[in-house]
């Protein structure tokens, strides 16, 4: 669940994420990262697509966060931790 929330937060704040971001943040295998993205994309629907040029998942105009997000201050505190 933490990895899916990480994907969601990254897309919310930066509008892009790739597998390497997830692999480095959680020390997981590329296969596990692929599974996590598949799970997330099933929930995100048309709001996230893979950009072959950027080699990243990016948000579209239809993007809505999958998970509810607290206010920005709380997000920053979590990132700092």
LOLO-182890 format. One record per atom (N, C-alpha, C): residue number from 1; residue in one letter; atom name; z, y, x. Coordinates in nm, 2 decimals, decimal comma. Example, Ala and Ser with C-alpha at 12.3 -4.5 7.8 and 13.67 -1.06 7.14 Angstrom:
BEGIN
atom nr: 1; rest: A; atom: N; Z: 0,78; Y: -0,57; X: 1,32
atom nr: 1; rest: A; atom: CA; Z: 0,78; Y: -0,45; X: 1,23
atom nr: 1; rest: A; atom: C; Z: 0,78; Y: -0,33; X: 1,32
atom nr: 2; rest: S; atom: N; Z: 0,71; Y: -0,22; X: 1,28
atom nr: 2; rest: S; atom: CA; Z: 0,71; Y: -0,11; X: 1,37
atom nr: 2; rest: S; atom: C; Z: 0,79; Y: 0,00; X: 1,29
***
This chain:
BEGIN
atom nr: 1; rest: X; atom: N; Z: 0,00; Y: -0,12; X: 0,08
atom nr: 1; rest: X; atom: CA; Z: 0,00; Y: 0,00; X: 0,00
atom nr: 1; rest: X; atom: C; Z: 0,00; Y: 0,13; X: 0,09
atom nr: 2; rest: X; atom: N; Z: 0,07; Y: 0,12; X: 0,20
atom nr: 2; rest: X; atom: CA; Z: 0,07; Y: 0,24; X: 0,29
atom nr: 2; rest: X; atom: C; Z: -0,06; Y: 0,27; X: 0,34
atom nr: 3; rest: X; atom: N; Z: -0,14; Y: 0,17; X: 0,37
atom nr: 3; rest: X; atom: CA; Z: -0,28; Y: 0,19; X: 0,43
atom nr: 3; rest: X; atom: C; Z: -0,37; Y: 0,25; X: 0,32
atom nr: 4; rest: X; atom: N; Z: -0,35; Y: 0,21; X: 0,20
atom nr: 4; rest: X; atom: CA; Z: -0,44; Y: 0,26; X: 0,09
atom nr: 4; rest: X; atom: C; Z: -0,40; Y: 0,41; X: 0,07
atom nr: 5; rest: X; atom: N; Z: -0,27; Y: 0,44; X: 0,07
atom nr: 5; rest: X; atom: CA; Z: -0,22; Y: 0,58; X: 0,06
atom nr: 5; rest: X; atom: C; Z: -0,27; Y: 0,66; X: 0,17
atom nr: 6; rest: X; atom: N; Z: -0,28; Y: 0,61; X: 0,29
atom nr: 6; rest: X; atom: CA; Z: -0,33; Y: 0,68; X: 0,41
atom nr: 6; rest: X; atom: C; Z: -0,47; Y: 0,72; X: 0,39
atom nr: 7; rest: X; atom: N; Z: -0,55; Y: 0,62; X: 0,34
atom nr: 7; rest: X; atom: CA; Z: -0,69; Y: 0,65; X: 0,31
atom nr: 7; rest: X; atom: C; Z: -0,71; Y: 0,76; X: 0,21
atom nr: 8; rest: X; atom: N; Z: -0,63; Y: 0,75; X: 0,10
atom nr: 8; rest: X; atom: CA; Z: -0,63; Y: 0,85; X: 0,00
atom nr: 8; rest: X; atom: C; Z: -0,60; Y: 0,99; X: 0,05
atom nr: 9; rest: X; atom: N; Z: -0,49; Y: 0,99; X: 0,13
atom nr: 9; rest: X; atom: CA; Z: -0,44; Y: 1,12; X: 0,18
atom nr: 9; rest: X; atom: C; Z: -0,55; Y: 1,18; X: 0,27
atom nr: 10; rest: X; atom: N; Z: -0,61; Y: 1,10; X: 0,36
atom nr: 10; rest: X; atom: CA; Z: -0,71; Y: 1,15; X: 0,45
atom nr: 10; rest: X; atom: C; Z: -0,83; Y: 1,21; X: 0,38
atom nr: 11; rest: X; atom: N; Z: -0,87; Y: 1,13; X: 0,27
atom nr: 11; rest: X; atom: CA; Z: -0,98; Y: 1,18; X: 0,19
atom nr: 11; rest: X; atom: C; Z: -0,95; Y: 1,31; X: 0,12
atom nr: 12; rest: X; atom: N; Z: -0,83; Y: 1,32; X: 0,07
atom nr: 12; rest: X; atom: CA; Z: -0,78; Y: 1,44; X: 0,00
atom nr: 12; rest: X; atom: C; Z: -0,78; Y: 1,56; X: 0,09
atom nr: 13; rest: X; atom: N; Z: -0,73; Y: 1,55; X: 0,21
atom nr: 13; rest: X; atom: CA; Z: -0,71; Y: 1,66; X: 0,30
atom nr: 13; rest: X; atom: C; Z: -0,83; Y: 1,69; X: 0,39
atom nr: 14; rest: X; atom: N; Z: -0,90; Y: 1,58; X: 0,43
atom nr: 14; rest: X; atom: CA; Z: -1,01; Y: 1,60; X: 0,53
atom nr: 14; rest: X; atom: C; Z: -1,15; Y: 1,56; X: 0,47
atom nr: 15; rest: X; atom: N; Z: -1,15; Y: 1,50; X: 0,36
atom nr: 15; rest: X; atom: CA; Z: -1,27; Y: 1,46; X: 0,29
atom nr: 15; rest: X; atom: C; Z: -1,35; Y: 1,36; X: 0,36
atom nr: 16; rest: X; atom: N; Z: -1,29; Y: 1,29; X: 0,46
atom nr: 16; rest: X; atom: CA; Z: -1,36; Y: 1,19; X: 0,54
atom nr: 16; rest: X; atom: C; Z: -1,26; Y: 1,10; X: 0,61
atom nr: 17; rest: X; atom: N; Z: -1,30; Y: 0,97; X: 0,63
atom nr: 17; rest: X; atom: CA; Z: -1,22; Y: 0,88; X: 0,70
atom nr: 17; rest: X; atom: C; Z: -1,31; Y: 0,76; X: 0,75
atom nr: 18; rest: X; atom: N; Z: -1,28; Y: 0,70; X: 0,86
atom nr: 18; rest: X; atom: CA; Z: -1,36; Y: 0,58; X: 0,90
atom nr: 18; rest: X; atom: C; Z: -1,26; Y: 0,47; X: 0,93
atom nr: 19; rest: X; atom: N; Z: -1,31; Y: 0,35; X: 0,96
atom nr: 19; rest: X; atom: CA; Z: -1,23; Y: 0,24; X: 0,99
atom nr: 19; rest: X; atom: C; Z: -1,14; Y: 0,26; X: 1,12
atom nr: 20; rest: X; atom: N; Z: -1,20; Y: 0,32; X: 1,21
atom nr: 20; rest: X; atom: CA; Z: -1,12; Y: 0,35; X: 1,34
atom nr: 20; rest: X; atom: C; Z: -1,00; Y: 0,43; X: 1,31
atom nr: 21; rest: X; atom: N; Z: -1,00; Y: 0,52; X: 1,22
atom nr: 21; rest: X; atom: CA; Z: -0,88; Y: 0,60; X: 1,18
atom nr: 21; rest: X; atom: C; Z: -0,77; Y: 0,51; X: 1,13
atom nr: 22; rest: X; atom: N; Z: -0,81; Y: 0,41; X: 1,04
atom nr: 22; rest: X; atom: CA; Z: -0,72; Y: 0,32; X: 0,99
atom nr: 22; rest: X; atom: C; Z: -0,67; Y: 0,22; X: 1,09
atom nr: 23; rest: X; atom: N; Z: -0,76; Y: 0,17; X: 1,17
atom nr: 23; rest: X; atom: CA; Z: -0,72; Y: 0,07; X: 1,28
atom nr: 23; rest: X; atom: C; Z: -0,62; Y: 0,14; X: 1,38
atom nr: 24; rest: X; atom: N; Z: -0,65; Y: 0,26; X: 1,42
atom nr: 24; rest: X; atom: CA; Z: -0,56; Y: 0,33; X: 1,52
atom nr: 24; rest: X; atom: C; Z: -0,42; Y: 0,36; X: 1,45
atom nr: 25; rest: X; atom: N; Z: -0,42; Y: 0,41; X: 1,33
atom nr: 25; rest: X; atom: CA; Z: -0,30; Y: 0,45; X: 1,26
atom nr: 25; rest: X; atom: C; Z: -0,20; Y: 0,33; X: 1,24
atom nr: 26; rest: X; atom: N; Z: -0,26; Y: 0,21; X: 1,21
atom nr: 26; rest: X; atom: CA; Z: -0,18; Y: 0,10; X: 1,17
atom nr: 26; rest: X; atom: C; Z: -0,19; Y: -0,02; X: 1,26
atom nr: 27; rest: X; atom: N; Z: -0,26; Y: -0,01; X: 1,37
atom nr: 27; rest: X; atom: CA; Z: -0,28; Y: -0,12; X: 1,46
atom nr: 27; rest: X; atom: C; Z: -0,32; Y: -0,25; X: 1,39
atom nr: 28; rest: X; atom: N; Z: -0,42; Y: -0,24; X: 1,31
atom nr: 28; rest: X; atom: CA; Z: -0,47; Y: -0,36; X: 1,24
atom nr: 28; rest: X; atom: C; Z: -0,61; Y: -0,39; X: 1,29
atom nr: 29; rest: X; atom: N; Z: -0,66; Y: -0,51; X: 1,25
atom nr: 29; rest: X; atom: CA; Z: -0,79; Y: -0,56; X: 1,30
atom nr: 29; rest: X; atom: C; Z: -0,90; Y: -0,49; X: 1,22
atom nr: 30; rest: X; atom: N; Z: -1,02; Y: -0,49; X: 1,27
atom nr: 30; rest: X; atom: CA; Z: -1,14; Y: -0,43; X: 1,20
atom nr: 30; rest: X; atom: C; Z: -1,16; Y: -0,51; X: 1,06
atom nr: 31; rest: X; atom: N; Z: -1,13; Y: -0,64; X: 1,06
atom nr: 31; rest: X; atom: CA; Z: -1,15; Y: -0,71; X: 0,94
atom nr: 31; rest: X; atom: C; Z: -1,05; Y: -0,67; X: 0,83
atom nr: 32; rest: X; atom: N; Z: -0,93; Y: -0,64; X: 0,88
atom nr: 32; rest: X; atom: CA; Z: -0,83; Y: -0,60; X: 0,78
atom nr: 32; rest: X; atom: C; Z: -0,86; Y: -0,46; X: 0,73
atom nr: 33; rest: X; atom: N; Z: -0,91; Y: -0,37; X: 0,82
atom nr: 33; rest: X; atom: CA; Z: -0,95; Y: -0,24; X: 0,78
atom nr: 33; rest: X; atom: C; Z: -1,06; Y: -0,24; X: 0,67
atom nr: 34; rest: X; atom: N; Z: -1,16; Y: -0,33; X: 0,69
atom nr: 34; rest: X; atom: CA; Z: -1,27; Y: -0,35; X: 0,60
atom nr: 34; rest: X; atom: C; Z: -1,22; Y: -0,40; X: 0,46
atom nr: 35; rest: X; atom: N; Z: -1,12; Y: -0,49; X: 0,46
atom nr: 35; rest: X; atom: CA; Z: -1,06; Y: -0,53; X: 0,34
atom nr: 35; rest: X; atom: C; Z: -0,99; Y: -0,42; X: 0,27
atom nr: 36; rest: X; atom: N; Z: -0,92; Y: -0,34; X: 0,34
atom nr: 36; rest: X; atom: CA; Z: -0,84; Y: -0,22; X: 0,29
atom nr: 36; rest: X; atom: C; Z: -0,94; Y: -0,12; X: 0,22
atom nr: 37; rest: X; atom: N; Z: -1,05; Y: -0,09; X: 0,29
atom nr: 37; rest: X; atom: CA; Z: -1,15; Y: 0,00; X: 0,24
atom nr: 37; rest: X; atom: C; Z: -1,21; Y: -0,06; X: 0,11
atom nr: 38; rest: X; atom: N; Z: -1,24; Y: -0,19; X: 0,11
atom nr: 38; rest: X; atom: CA; Z: -1,30; Y: -0,25; X: -0,01
atom nr: 38; rest: X; atom: C; Z: -1,21; Y: -0,23; X: -0,13
atom nr: 39; rest: X; atom: N; Z: -1,08; Y: -0,26; X: -0,10
atom nr: 39; rest: X; atom: CA; Z: -0,98; Y: -0,25; X: -0,21
atom nr: 39; rest: X; atom: C; Z: -0,97; Y: -0,10; X: -0,26
atom nr: 40; rest: X; atom: N; Z: -0,97; Y: -0,01; X: -0,16
atom nr: 40; rest: X; atom: CA; Z: -0,96; Y: 0,13; X: -0,20
atom nr: 40; rest: X; atom: C; Z: -1,08; Y: 0,18; X: -0,28
atom nr: 41; rest: X; atom: N; Z: -1,20; Y: 0,14; X: -0,23
atom nr: 41; rest: X; atom: CA; Z: -1,33; Y: 0,18; X: -0,30
atom nr: 41; rest: X; atom: C; Z: -1,34; Y: 0,13; X: -0,44
atom nr: 42; rest: X; atom: N; Z: -1,28; Y: 0,01; X: -0,46
atom nr: 42; rest: X; atom: CA; Z: -1,28; Y: -0,04; X: -0,60
atom nr: 42; rest: X; atom: C; Z: -1,21; Y: 0,05; X: -0,69
atom nr: 43; rest: X; atom: N; Z: -1,10; Y: 0,11; X: -0,64
atom nr: 43; rest: X; atom: CA; Z: -1,02; Y: 0,20; X: -0,72
atom nr: 43; rest: X; atom: C; Z: -1,08; Y: 0,34; X: -0,73
atom nr: 44; rest: X; atom: N; Z: -1,15; Y: 0,38; X: -0,63
atom nr: 44; rest: X; atom: CA; Z: -1,20; Y: 0,52; X: -0,62
atom nr: 44; rest: X; atom: C; Z: -1,33; Y: 0,54; X: -0,70
atom nr: 45; rest: X; atom: N; Z: -1,40; Y: 0,44; X: -0,73
atom nr: 45; rest: X; atom: CA; Z: -1,52; Y: 0,45; X: -0,80
atom nr: 45; rest: X; atom: C; Z: -1,63; Y: 0,53; X: -0,73
atom nr: 46; rest: X; atom: N; Z: -1,70; Y: 0,62; X: -0,80
atom nr: 46; rest: X; atom: CA; Z: -1,81; Y: 0,70; X: -0,75
atom nr: 46; rest: X; atom: C; Z: -1,76; Y: 0,82; X: -0,66
atom nr: 47; rest: X; atom: N; Z: -1,63; Y: 0,84; X: -0,65
atom nr: 47; rest: X; atom: CA; Z: -1,57; Y: 0,95; X: -0,58
atom nr: 47; rest: X; atom: C; Z: -1,58; Y: 0,94; X: -0,43
atom nr: 48; rest: X; atom: N; Z: -1,61; Y: 0,83; X: -0,37
atom nr: 48; rest: X; atom: CA; Z: -1,62; Y: 0,81; X: -0,23
atom nr: 48; rest: X; atom: C; Z: -1,74; Y: 0,72; X: -0,20
atom nr: 49; rest: X; atom: N; Z: -1,82; Y: 0,77; X: -0,10
atom nr: 49; rest: X; atom: CA; Z: -1,94; Y: 0,70; X: -0,05
atom nr: 49; rest: X; atom: C; Z: -1,93; Y: 0,68; X: 0,10
atom nr: 50; rest: X; atom: N; Z: -2,01; Y: 0,59; X: 0,15
atom nr: 50; rest: X; atom: CA; Z: -2,03; Y: 0,58; X: 0,30
atom nr: 50; rest: X; atom: C; Z: -2,14; Y: 0,66; X: 0,34
atom nr: 51; rest: X; atom: N; Z: -2,12; Y: 0,75; X: 0,44
atom nr: 51; rest: X; atom: CA; Z: -2,22; Y: 0,84; X: 0,50
atom nr: 51; rest: X; atom: C; Z: -2,27; Y: 0,77; X: 0,63
atom nr: 52; rest: X; atom: N; Z: -2,39; Y: 0,72; X: 0,63
atom nr: 52; rest: X; atom: CA; Z: -2,44; Y: 0,65; X: 0,75
atom nr: 52; rest: X; atom: C; Z: -2,45; Y: 0,74; X: 0,87
atom nr: 53; rest: X; atom: N; Z: -2,48; Y: 0,86; X: 0,85
atom nr: 53; rest: X; atom: CA; Z: -2,50; Y: 0,96; X: 0,96
atom nr: 53; rest: X; atom: C; Z: -2,36; Y: 0,99; X: 1,02
atom nr: 54; rest: X; atom: N; Z: -2,26; Y: 1,01; X: 0,94
atom nr: 54; rest: X; atom: CA; Z: -2,13; Y: 1,04; X: 0,99
atom nr: 54; rest: X; atom: C; Z: -2,05; Y: 0,91; X: 1,03
atom nr: 55; rest: X; atom: N; Z: -2,10; Y: 0,80; X: 0,98
atom nr: 55; rest: X; atom: CA; Z: -2,03; Y: 0,67; X: 1,00
atom nr: 55; rest: X; atom: C; Z: -1,89; Y: 0,68; X: 0,95
atom nr: 56; rest: X; atom: N; Z: -1,88; Y: 0,74; X: 0,83
atom nr: 56; rest: X; atom: CA; Z: -1,75; Y: 0,76; X: 0,77
atom nr: 56; rest: X; atom: C; Z: -1,76; Y: 0,75; X: 0,62
atom nr: 57; rest: X; atom: N; Z: -1,65; Y: 0,72; X: 0,56
atom nr: 57; rest: X; atom: CA; Z: -1,64; Y: 0,74; X: 0,41
atom nr: 57; rest: X; atom: C; Z: -1,61; Y: 0,88; X: 0,38
atom nr: 58; rest: X; atom: N; Z: -1,69; Y: 0,94; X: 0,29
atom nr: 58; rest: X; atom: CA; Z: -1,67; Y: 1,08; X: 0,25
atom nr: 58; rest: X; atom: C; Z: -1,66; Y: 1,09; X: 0,10
atom nr: 59; rest: X; atom: N; Z: -1,60; Y: 1,21; X: 0,06
atom nr: 59; rest: X; atom: CA; Z: -1,58; Y: 1,23; X: -0,08
atom nr: 59; rest: X; atom: C; Z: -1,71; Y: 1,29; X: -0,14
atom nr: 60; rest: X; atom: N; Z: -1,72; Y: 1,27; X: -0,27
atom nr: 60; rest: X; atom: CA; Z: -1,83; Y: 1,33; X: -0,35
atom nr: 60; rest: X; atom: C; Z: -1,77; Y: 1,43; X: -0,44
atom nr: 61; rest: X; atom: N; Z: -1,85; Y: 1,50; X: -0,52
atom nr: 61; rest: X; atom: CA; Z: -1,80; Y: 1,59; X: -0,62
atom nr: 61; rest: X; atom: C; Z: -1,72; Y: 1,52; X: -0,73
atom nr: 62; rest: X; atom: N; Z: -1,73; Y: 1,39; X: -0,74
atom nr: 62; rest: X; atom: CA; Z: -1,66; Y: 1,31; X: -0,84
atom nr: 62; rest: X; atom: C; Z: -1,52; Y: 1,26; X: -0,79
atom nr: 63; rest: X; atom: N; Z: -1,49; Y: 1,30; X: -0,66
atom nr: 63; rest: X; atom: CA; Z: -1,37; Y: 1,25; X: -0,60
atom nr: 63; rest: X; atom: C; Z: -1,24; Y: 1,29; X: -0,68
atom nr: 64; rest: X; atom: N; Z: -1,16; Y: 1,20; X: -0,71
atom nr: 64; rest: X; atom: CA; Z: -1,02; Y: 1,22; X: -0,76
atom nr: 64; rest: X; atom: C; Z: -0,93; Y: 1,13; X: -0,68
atom nr: 65; rest: X; atom: N; Z: -0,82; Y: 1,18; X: -0,63
atom nr: 65; rest: X; atom: CA; Z: -0,72; Y: 1,09; X: -0,56
atom nr: 65; rest: X; atom: C; Z: -0,68; Y: 0,97; X: -0,64
atom nr: 66; rest: X; atom: N; Z: -0,67; Y: 0,86; X: -0,58
atom nr: 66; rest: X; atom: CA; Z: -0,63; Y: 0,74; X: -0,64
atom nr: 66; rest: X; atom: C; Z: -0,48; Y: 0,74; X: -0,67
atom nr: 67; rest: X; atom: N; Z: -0,41; Y: 0,79; X: -0,58
atom nr: 67; rest: X; atom: CA; Z: -0,26; Y: 0,80; X: -0,59
atom nr: 67; rest: X; atom: C; Z: -0,22; Y: 0,94; X: -0,62
atom nr: 68; rest: X; atom: N; Z: -0,11; Y: 0,95; X: -0,70
atom nr: 68; rest: X; atom: CA; Z: -0,06; Y: 1,09; X: -0,73
atom nr: 68; rest: X; atom: C; Z: 0,00; Y: 1,15; X: -0,60
atom nr: 69; rest: X; atom: N; Z: -0,03; Y: 1,27; X: -0,57
atom nr: 69; rest: X; atom: CA; Z: 0,02; Y: 1,33; X: -0,45
atom nr: 69; rest: X; atom: C; Z: 0,13; Y: 1,44; X: -0,48
atom nr: 70; rest: X; atom: N; Z: 0,24; Y: 1,43; X: -0,40
atom nr: 70; rest: X; atom: CA; Z: 0,34; Y: 1,54; X: -0,41
atom nr: 70; rest: X; atom: C; Z: 0,29; Y: 1,67; X: -0,36
atom nr: 71; rest: X; atom: N; Z: 0,37; Y: 1,77; X: -0,37
atom nr: 71; rest: X; atom: CA; Z: 0,32; Y: 1,90; X: -0,32
atom nr: 71; rest: X; atom: C; Z: 0,29; Y: 1,90; X: -0,17
atom nr: 72; rest: X; atom: N; Z: 0,22; Y: 2,00; X: -0,12
atom nr: 72; rest: X; atom: CA; Z: 0,17; Y: 2,00; X: 0,02
atom nr: 72; rest: X; atom: C; Z: 0,28; Y: 2,00; X: 0,12
atom nr: 73; rest: X; atom: N; Z: 0,39; Y: 2,06; X: 0,09
atom nr: 73; rest: X; atom: CA; Z: 0,50; Y: 2,06; X: 0,18
atom nr: 73; rest: X; atom: C; Z: 0,55; Y: 1,92; X: 0,21
atom nr: 74; rest: X; atom: N; Z: 0,57; Y: 1,84; X: 0,11
atom nr: 74; rest: X; atom: CA; Z: 0,61; Y: 1,70; X: 0,13
atom nr: 74; rest: X; atom: C; Z: 0,51; Y: 1,62; X: 0,21
atom nr: 75; rest: X; atom: N; Z: 0,38; Y: 1,64; X: 0,18
atom nr: 75; rest: X; atom: CA; Z: 0,28; Y: 1,58; X: 0,26
atom nr: 75; rest: X; atom: C; Z: 0,29; Y: 1,61; X: 0,41
atom nr: 76; rest: X; atom: N; Z: 0,31; Y: 1,74; X: 0,44
atom nr: 76; rest: X; atom: CA; Z: 0,32; Y: 1,78; X: 0,58
atom nr: 76; rest: X; atom: C; Z: 0,44; Y: 1,72; X: 0,64
atom nr: 77; rest: X; atom: N; Z: 0,55; Y: 1,71; X: 0,57
atom nr: 77; rest: X; atom: CA; Z: 0,67; Y: 1,64; X: 0,63
atom nr: 77; rest: X; atom: C; Z: 0,64; Y: 1,50; X: 0,66
atom nr: 78; rest: X; atom: N; Z: 0,57; Y: 1,43; X: 0,57
atom nr: 78; rest: X; atom: CA; Z: 0,53; Y: 1,29; X: 0,60
atom nr: 78; rest: X; atom: C; Z: 0,44; Y: 1,27; X: 0,72
atom nr: 79; rest: X; atom: N; Z: 0,35; Y: 1,36; X: 0,73
atom nr: 79; rest: X; atom: CA; Z: 0,26; Y: 1,36; X: 0,84
atom nr: 79; rest: X; atom: C; Z: 0,33; Y: 1,38; X: 0,97
atom nr: 80; rest: X; atom: N; Z: 0,43; Y: 1,47; X: 0,97
atom nr: 80; rest: X; atom: CA; Z: 0,51; Y: 1,50; X: 1,09
atom nr: 80; rest: X; atom: C; Z: 0,59; Y: 1,39; X: 1,13
atom nr: 81; rest: X; atom: N; Z: 0,63; Y: 1,31; X: 1,04
atom nr: 81; rest: X; atom: CA; Z: 0,72; Y: 1,19; X: 1,07
atom nr: 81; rest: X; atom: C; Z: 0,63; Y: 1,09; X: 1,13
***
